[in-house]
Amino acid sequence: MFDALLRERSVTRAGEQIGLSQPAVSAALNRLRHLLNDQLFVRRGNDMVPTPRAESLAEPVRAALREIERVFQSGKDFDPAGLERTFTFMGADFFSMLLMPPLAARVAAVAPGVSFRFLDSARGDVSRLLQDDEIDAALERPLEVSDWISSAPLFHSPFSIIAARDNTTIRQAGIADGERLPIELFCELPHVLRSIDGSMSGSTDEALDKIGRKRRVSLALPHFQAVALAVANGNYLSAVPRQFAVWAAKTLPLVIFEPPLPIAVPEIRMYWHARHDDEPPHRWVRKQILEAVAALGFVESGAPEIAGA
């Protein structure tokens, strides 16, 4: 109950997580308060906020629960068919659109009791969310993380340039679909940038700085889908992951071009707390993610070259 309250910050949601009614959770909390002589959780608005004493107990309690879990898991094979659990991931809407639907279908076929939640990258600091067990894994570009965070490579994500199929400037320049955009045209046209923090520059601008060029970012949006819609309905360009460009061009009037200069290709990785390294359900769901990514062809379509080289 204590661990569920730490994660959910709500008596009702904590009860739902562990199968107890709200009165039962409240009664258990009162017993803990008496035992430890501390309020443990105090109400702030709609949340139950942990006291310093509760925060100091968080990791020892989780470590104890992990040991208990290992005891009951030892000596028996893990069977996903009987798993009842909600896994929470975090990443860009790229993943919620391209990866999560096939992953959910894949898992439902063998583990019908498994549910998924997907949070946006803007939710917060990856390390803190993993530490607090608010997320099971983050799907992100390379991050500077502590040694208690494990990770595995998913795929490389080279950039392609998308433009509206009826972009007048490009058509007048006579550039065919799939060709490399001239650098002058690339810098002349306005750009849309996917930015979760409102920044008006990114990897493309770093690459342009190296050759003494600049582009004009006219619109910064927090989601790739919004970027694609803006490009499809305007005179914009946008540098987006190749895998997303191919997907978006199937549903929107977009054309894909090669970038006019080398842009560093990020390696997308999956991050999780090392305490889950050997936990069978967690290890199993990570395997499902890796296999789903491979099935989508992301690995083959994102070789670790420099985009535009």
C-alpha positions, 0 to 999 in steps of 0.5 A, a space after each residue: 500500500 505504501 509503495 502504491 501511494 508513493 507511485 500514485 499519490 492518490 488513495 483511490 488510485 493506490 487502491 485500484 493498483 493493489 485491489 483494495 477499497 479506498 477505506 481499506 487503503 485509508 485504514 492501512 495508512 492510519 496503521 502505518 502512521 501510528 506504527 512509524 509516528 509520522 503522517 507519511 502522506 499529507 494532502 495537497 490539493 488532489 494529491 497525497 504528498 509524501 513527507 520527508 520520512 516517507 521519501 526516505 523509506 521509498 527505496 528501502 521499501 521498494 528493495 524489500 518488495 523486489 526481494 519478496 517478488 524474487 522469492 515468489 518468482 524463483 523456481 517457476 517459469 514466467 508465463 505472460 498469459 497470466 500476467 496482470 499488469 499495466 506498463 507505462 512508457 514515455 517518448 515522442 508521439 512518433 512512438 505512440 503513433 508508429 510503435 504502440 498500436 502494433 506493440 499492443 496488438 502483439 502483446 494482446 495476442 499472448 498476454 491479454 491481461 497486460 495494459 499500456 500507458 504512453 506518456 509524452 516526452 514533456 512529462 518530465 525528467 527521465 531519471 526521476 520518473 524511472 526512480 519513482 517507478 512512474 514509468 517502466 521505460 523511456 524511448 528517447 534520444 541519447 541521454 546523460 543518465 546515472 549508472 543505475 539506469 540501464 539502456 538498450 539501442 532500438 534503432 538509428 533515426 536519420 533525418 529526411 526533409 518533408 514538404 507539401 506535395 504542392 509546394 510551389 517553390 520546390 516545384 518551380 525549382 524542378 526538384 524531383 521527389 526523393 532528390 537532395 534539396 539545394 542548400 540555398 532553397 533549404 535555407 530560403 524556405 521557412 521551417 517547422 521544428 518539433 520542440 518539446 521545450 519551445 526551443 527554436 533550434 535543433 540538430 539541423 541548426 547545429 549542422 548548418 552552423 558548421 558550414 556558416 549557414 542558417 535556416 528560418 524556423 517559423 514554427 515550433 510544435 511539440 508533436 511530430 504529427 502537428 509538424 507533419 500537418 503544418 507542412 502538408 498545409 503550408 509552404 514549410 520544410 521540416 527535418 524529421 526522422 526518416 521512419 516518421 517521414 515515410 509513415 506520414 507521407 502515406 496519409 498526408 500530401 507530403 513529399 520526401 527529400 534528402 537533406 542538403 548537408 550532413 546531419 548527425 544521426 541520433 541513436 534511439 534507445 530504451 531506458 529503464 531502472 536497473 532494478 528491473 534488469 532481471 525481473 521476468 515481466 519487465 524483461 519480457 516486455 522489453 523483448 516485445 518492444 525490441 521485436 516490435 521495432 524490428 518488425 516495423 523495419 526501423 532498424 534497417 531503415 535507419 542505418 547509422 550513417 550521417 543523414 545527407 552525407 
